Amino acid sequence: MLTPDDIDRIIEMAWEDRTPFDAIEVQFGLSEKEVIELMRREMKPSSWRMWRARVQGRATKHAARSVADDHTFKANRQRQITHNQVSKR
């Protein structure tokens, strides 16, 4: 069962251009189809349409099609995040 914090992190990762769906599957066990269903359920319809148009066909969201050579599955802020929580400064 996903916690509200997990859902927030999945949504954040799904919005990131350089985070492939494979990274979400590794960390949370959700397939691309399940991430799409979660995004549809959790977002407003207009936000859902905007996100869907943004990621549809985007090579960086699919590791197999990505030309990025840094398959680290980390966001720029990942150093500051511990156990999916942003550290307090």
VMD Tcl script that draws the C-alpha trace (Angstrom):
set ca {
  {0.00 0.00 0.00}
  {1.36 3.38 -0.97}
  {1.49 6.14 1.62}
  {0.57 9.74 0.73}
  {4.31 10.55 0.80}
  {4.99 7.71 -1.66}
  {2.26 8.99 -3.99}
  {3.70 12.52 -3.82}
  {7.17 11.21 -4.70}
  {5.85 9.10 -7.58}
  {4.05 12.12 -9.01}
  {7.21 14.20 -8.64}
  {9.29 11.53 -10.38}
  {6.71 11.16 -13.16}
  {6.87 14.92 -13.86}
  {10.68 14.90 -14.06}
  {11.91 14.68 -17.65}
  {15.00 12.61 -16.92}
  {13.41 10.06 -14.57}
  {12.35 7.00 -16.58}
  {9.34 4.89 -15.68}
  {11.81 2.08 -14.96}
  {13.17 4.06 -12.00}
  {9.69 4.35 -10.52}
  {9.20 0.62 -11.00}
  {12.50 -0.16 -9.27}
  {11.76 2.10 -6.31}
  {8.01 1.59 -5.87}
  {7.13 -1.54 -7.86}
  {4.68 0.25 -10.19}
  {4.69 -0.45 -13.91}
  {4.31 2.34 -16.45}
  {0.63 1.49 -16.83}
  {0.11 1.66 -13.05}
  {1.92 5.03 -12.88}
  {-0.36 6.37 -15.62}
  {-3.42 5.13 -13.72}
  {-2.13 6.71 -10.48}
  {-1.49 10.02 -12.24}
  {-4.98 9.99 -13.77}
  {-6.54 9.24 -10.37}
  {-4.51 11.78 -8.36}
  {-4.40 14.75 -10.72}
  {-6.97 17.26 -11.91}
  {-8.18 16.48 -15.45}
  {-6.40 19.49 -16.97}
  {-3.12 18.60 -15.21}
  {-3.49 14.98 -16.33}
  {-3.91 16.02 -19.98}
  {-0.89 18.35 -19.76}
  {1.28 15.62 -18.19}
  {0.12 12.97 -20.64}
  {0.88 15.17 -23.64}
  {4.28 15.97 -22.15}
  {5.45 12.39 -21.56}
  {3.78 10.63 -24.47}
  {6.51 9.57 -26.82}
  {9.25 11.19 -24.74}
  {12.32 8.98 -25.08}
  {13.78 10.00 -21.72}
  {10.80 8.49 -19.89}
  {11.68 5.06 -21.33}
  {15.16 3.86 -20.43}
  {15.37 1.52 -23.42}
  {14.75 4.41 -25.84}
  {16.64 7.05 -23.90}
  {19.85 8.47 -25.31}
  {20.81 9.85 -21.92}
  {24.02 8.26 -20.71}
  {23.36 8.87 -17.02}
  {20.98 6.12 -15.97}
  {21.31 6.97 -12.30}
  {17.56 7.33 -11.65}
  {18.27 10.41 -9.56}
  {16.87 13.88 -9.68}
  {19.12 16.88 -9.16}
  {17.76 17.14 -5.61}
  {18.24 13.44 -4.87}
  {21.35 14.14 -2.75}
  {19.15 16.12 -0.40}
  {16.43 13.48 -0.19}
  {16.68 10.67 2.34}
  {14.11 7.89 2.34}
  {11.87 9.93 0.01}
  {11.76 12.88 2.37}
  {13.34 16.24 1.71}
  {15.85 17.02 4.41}
  {15.34 20.14 6.49}
  {17.98 22.78 6.15}
}
mol new
graphics top color blue
foreach p $ca { graphics top sphere $p radius 0.5 }
foreach p [lrange $ca 0 end-1] q [lrange $ca 1 end] { graphics top cylinder $p $q radius 0.2 }
display resetview
